[in-house]
Structures are given as structure tokens and as C-alpha cells.
């Protein structure tokens, strides 16, 4: 086993299992079973932040087994915990909230929570994008109307936060170079120029019926390689490209922990207090409560 030299980031689950979407391919069904009702983070959250910062971590991602904006108090509490360790020196320059974006179409919601979260250290909001059009996005989430992408990003930017998008590559959705290019250009027109993307799959990194074909994933990566400039690669695969001034990142959904490597892509804080070296926790336990 190699000695760990670098822990790039921390990803933490927060909030209850409450969600305002109803995705047929939701990957968090098992995680919902241990979601707490008290909106508090496990004590291991702060420990994971301190550990990652000690090993050069620079990014914190907050997500949920439900929808984090449906548990706004949990987001606030997580950021307060982060502030505590940041004052000790465990500072992360990138603090991201991952969301389906539905509530961020509401000016009232954004005016109430985004300024508070920014004061507590939030730097960016990453909106999950499943489809090119908002009408088709609404169908994915099982709702009547999805806000205009431009409205969501305008609300985020108005409060001084960075706009990010997470494009989920899914069979029958965005799964070809043509649809990939179209969604990137639409998001840019809508006010988002920092885009991450990865294919949908099972929590254990295996493929499922929603995963695009291997050929189409290869074609998407090849299109990006041929039409954008590589800014930097990721040691775990993929990289970040400059596509006409828009940052486009492509990588894998999850990375299985390899004890022979001297780096960890991310520490994952589960809501039962387990901290693992990967979303695939088997053989990757770091510590527990």
C-alpha cells in the first residue's frame, strides 16, 4: 500500500431525504435510509475537512441523498461547521453546492438563502443538467415546469456566487457529441461557463440501462479533444478543457479507491458518520464515528 500524499477534495452528504424531484434513475435510494432528521452533520465531517486540508485538499462539495435546497437549515449548519475549521486553517478555496436547481428559479428563495450561504463560505452553485431543453428537463424530474436555465444562473450570479453546471450524460438524453456540443453552447448563452460532465451509472461505478454506450462516450471525449484545448488532466481520468472560453470538465461518475495509489480523489462523508476514500465504500473506509 502506498502512503497517501494528496487528498484532493471532500464530498459530504447533508439534509434529510426530502426531494422536489422524482428521477427514475435516482442513485441515492440506499443513502436515503440513513438520512437524519435533525439537519446536523456527523462529527466526522469536520475531521474529514481537517484531514483533506492537511493533504492539500482544495475543494468541498455539498450534496444530499435528497435535494439539499429542500433542507436549507442543513446547508447552513454544514457551512457553519466548515467555517469553524476554516478559522483553524482548513480552508477550501472552492466550496460547491450541488443541486437540481428547481428552487433556484425562485428569486424569493435565492434572496433568503444565497447571501447567508455566501457569508458562510459557499463559493459556487452547481446545477444538474439532464437535458438541453427546460421542458425535457422537467420531465426528467417529474415536475410540471422547470425554471429557465438563464433565470437560475442569473439568480446565482446576482448574489456573487459562481455558476456551475453538471451535465449528466444519459442514454436517450445528452449522449452524443452533437447533443453535448448543443448543451454546452446553450449553457454558455444562459450564463454558465463552468461545466462538468460525467456519465450516469450505478453507485458502485458499474454501467446500467441509463449509461450511454461506450462508443458514444468515446466520441464525446474525442470531440472535446479535437475541438477544445486541454487545460489540465486528472490523475484519476479525464480533464478540464477550454472550449471557446468555456471551461468544460469531463470525468467518470465515481472512482474506486486504489490502495496502491498515493492520492485520493475525494474523501466522502456519509450520513452515518462513515468517511471513505471513495463513494464506493467497500475496501475504502478511512474512519468512522
N, C-alpha and C positions, 0 to 999 in steps of 0.2 A: 504494500500500500504506500502511495506517495504522500509526502507531507503537503498539506494544503498551503498554498502561497497566496491565493486570491479568492475572495468570495464577492462576486460582482454585485449582487443585489439581494433584496429581501422582498418576498411577496407574502402578504398577510390577508387572511380571510377575516371578515368582520360582520357584525349585524346578525339579524335573525334570518330565517329562510324566506321572509316576505319578498315577493317579486310582483311587478306590474306587467311582466311579460309571460308568455307561455310557449316557449320554444320546444318544438317536438324533439329536438336533438340535445336538450339540456344535459350538460356533462356533470352537473353538480348535485344530482339526486341523492347520492350517498352522503355527500358532505352536509346536506340539509339536516340529517338525522342528529348531528351534534351541535347544531347552531344554538347558541344560548339565547335566553330571553331578556338578559339584563343589560345588553348593549355594551358590555365591558370586554376588553381584550384580555387574553390569558397573560399571566405574569411572564411567560416565556417570550412574549413579543419584544419587550424592552431588552431582554438578554440577547435575542437574535439580532436586534439593531446594533447593540454594542459589539457583538462578535463580528458582524459583517463590516462595520466601520473600521474595526481593528485590522481587518484584512483587505482594506482598500475598497470596500463597497461604496457605490455612488448613486444607487437608485433604489427607491422604496415604492412598491406598488400595492395599493389597497384595493381589494376586490371582495366578493361575497359569494356565498352559496346561493343567495337570492339576488336582489338588486340593492347595492349599497345605498343609493339615494332614497330607498324606501325605509332605511334605518339611519336617518341623518344624525341622531344622537350617537350612534356607534361610530360614525365617521369622525364626529367631533372628539369623542373620547380617544380614539386611536391617534388622532393628531396631537392631542394633549400629551399622550404617552410619548409620542415622538419628540415633542418639544422638550420634555424632561431630559431625555437622553441627548438631544442636540445641544442643550446647555452644558452637558458634560463633555462635549466634543464629538459625539457620534452623529455628525451632521451629514445629511444626504442632499446633494445639490438638486437631484430630481426626485420629487415626491408626486406620484401619479395616482389619480382616482380612476378606476376602470368602471364604466357604466354603460347601460343600454341607451342612455341619452333621452329617454322618454320624458322624464320630469324636467330636464334641462331646456325643454322647449317653453317652459313656464317662466316668464320674467319674474313673477312673484316669488317662486321657489328660489331662483338664482339670486335675487336681491337679498333674500333672507339668509342663505347659507354660504354662498361662494365668498363673500368678503370675510366672514368668520373663518372659513377653512383656509383662506389665503393667509390670514394673520397667524394661523397656527402652523404654517409651513407648506401647505399644498402649493405646488408649482404648475401642475398640468392636469387636464381632464382628458381622458382617452375614451372616445365613443366607439362602441362596437358597430361595425357596418357589415351587414349581410347581403345587401342588395344595392344596385345602382339607384333605383327609384325609391322614393319615400313610400309610395303606395305598396310596393312589393316588400319593403322593409316592415311595414305594418302587418302584412300577412304572416311574415316570419314570426313576429312577436305576438300574433293572435290578438291584435287590437284594431280598433276602427280607423284611427288616424295616427300616423307618426309625424312628429314635427318636421318642418323643412330643415335639412342639414344646415342651411345658411342661418336659420334662426338659432339653432343650438350653438353653433360656433360664435355667432355674434354675442349671445348671452355670456358665453365663457370669456371671450376676449374683452368684453366690456368691463369685466372685473379684474383685468390684469393677469389672467391666467393663460397659460399656453394651451393651444388647441391641438389635440392629437386624435387620430382615428386608428382603430384596429380593424383591418379588413379581414374577415373570416372567409377563407377560401372553402367553398362548399359545392358539392356536386349539384348541378342544376341551378346554382346561383352564380357567384363570381368564381369561375373555374376554367377560364381560357385566357390567353394573352389579350384577346380583344376586349373582353369584359373587364379584365384587370386594368388595362390602359384607360378604359372609359370611366371606371370608378375613381381612379387616381385624379384624372383631369376634372371630374365633377367635384370631388372633394376640394381640390385647389380653388376652383371657382367659388365654392361655398365658404372659403375662408380657412381651410385647414391644409397646411403644407408640411405636416409631420405625420407620416403614415407608416404603421407597422402592419405586417400581414403574416399569417400562417394558416395551414390547413386545419380544418376541423377533424378531430379524431377522438378515440377513447381516452379516458383519463390515464390509462397505462401506456399511452403512446402508440397503440395499435390502430390500424385502419378500421373504419366502419362504413356503413352504407352512405354516409354523408361526405366521406373523404373523396376529393377529386381523384381522377385517375393519375397514376404515376406519370403517364405520358404528358398529360396536361400540366401537371406541376413542373415537370422538366421544361416544357415550353414556356411557362410563365417565367421561370428563372432565366432561361435563355433569352427571352425578350428583354428582361431587365438588364442582363449582362450586355446585350447588344445596343441598347437604347439609353443607358444611363451610365454615369461614372461612379465607380466604386469608391466610397469614402473610406470605409474600413470593413474588415471582415470580423466575424465572431469565431472564437476558438471552438464553439460548440456547433458551428454550421451557419451558413447564411451570412448576411452582412447588411450594411447600410449604403444606399446609393443616392446620388444626386440626379434626379430626373427633372430637367428644365427648372432647377431651383427648388424643387420639392424633395424633401428627404423621404425616401422610401426604404423601409426595412423589411427584409424577408427572412424568416427563420422557421424552425419547427415548433409545433404546439407545445411539447414538453421535451425535456432531455433526461434520460435515465442516468442516474448517478453512476459514475465510473470511479471506483476507489483507486485506480491506477493513475488517474489524472491529478495534477497538482492545483487544479482550480475547481471552484463550484460556481455554476451558473447563477444559482439563487438559493437562498435559504427560504423554505416555505413554512409559514406559521399556521398550523391548523387550529381549529377552534376547540379541540380537546386538549390543547396545550402542547401537542407534539410539534417539534421543529425538525424538519427533514432537509436533506441536501437536494431534494427534487420533489415535484408533485407526485412522483411515483415513490411512495414512502418505503415500500418493502426493500430492505437492504440499504436504506439511506437515512436511518434515524440519526439525528445529531444529538438531541436531548429532549427530555420530557419533563412535565411538572412532577 
